[in-house]
Amino acid sequence: MDLKSMYPGLPDPPPAGHPMLAPGTYAGQTILITGGGTGLGKAMAVEFARLGGNIVIASRNPQHHQAGLAALEAVGGKAIAVPLDVRHPDQVARAFDEAEKAFGGVDVLINNAAGNFPVPAADLSPNGWRAVTGIVLDGTFFCSREFALRRVAAGKPGAILNILVAYATGAAPGHAHSAAAKAGVLSLTNTLAVEWAPDGIRVNALSPGIFPHQDHSPEMRKQRPQGYEAEWNRVPGLRTGRTHELGWAATYLCSPYAAYVTGMDFMIDGAERHRRALRQAEFVPIRQQVHKRDPGA
């Protein structure tokens, strides 16, 4: 079936670089993005920079630092990179200290750092489990807590955006570690939104569907040998996402234009999460789809 000739699908967005919010929306503000040097983190960093924000790329990998800084320089952004393993609260505090020295207090926190690799749950080692849940769930809490304590002490509002996944509220065969951690972050998002709203701190989540980019891990690419772009026919919208679309969603949710939005999980996936068929495809057990790939074993 040639779907493209039968249905138009969702329209393409305006091109990258087209402004969505008012120019200078983030002028004078500082945005700290964990895992902001590559992939979707970098895409979000670029859109915040286009709107005048000062960007802090927080990552463990110096090569990721350089990639992120180069992308931000290309759009005229102001940025620094700081070393950070989000699993360690002392490193989190130092990263915020460095951000404050460079630009002043952090106004927006994007909890984007993540870890994932496909593996059947029975083959998932304790080390593999801890590596993913430590980055995703523990790291999100440590960074959020540090951010909130500093904003409250300064008597200033703030915005936190937690990056989830489309399967955070459903089953995810082959990704038990990531799914459990992201579901925890979703619950944390809702709880912190209630607790911190009186202090002027908003907490939202953003759940992307399929967004092809150049920084997918080798393990994840093996699951899609034809590339992420080829997944368009699995999406009701008949296309995959553009990374700048995700960046626009992030900049809106953290902006003054969303000042009454908190405790929300914003889905941006072309209706992929809600896909249903009259007849389900043939079931294939996870062990037939993914062989043991646990680097922590």
Protein Blocks (a to p, Z undefined) as FASTA:
>chain_A
ZZklmpgbjaddddehiafbdghklgoiacddehilgcjllmmmmmmmmnopacddddfb
lklmmmmmmmmmmnopacddddddfkbmklmmmmmmmmmmmnopafbdcdfbccdddddf
klpcfklmmmmmmmmmmmmmmmmmmmmmmmmmnopacdddddddfklmmccehilmmmmm
mmmmmmmmmmmmmmmmmnopacddddddddddfkbcfklmmmmmnojklmmmmpfnlpac
dfklmmmmmmmmmmmklmmgghiacddehhmmmgccfbdcddddfklmpccddfkZZ
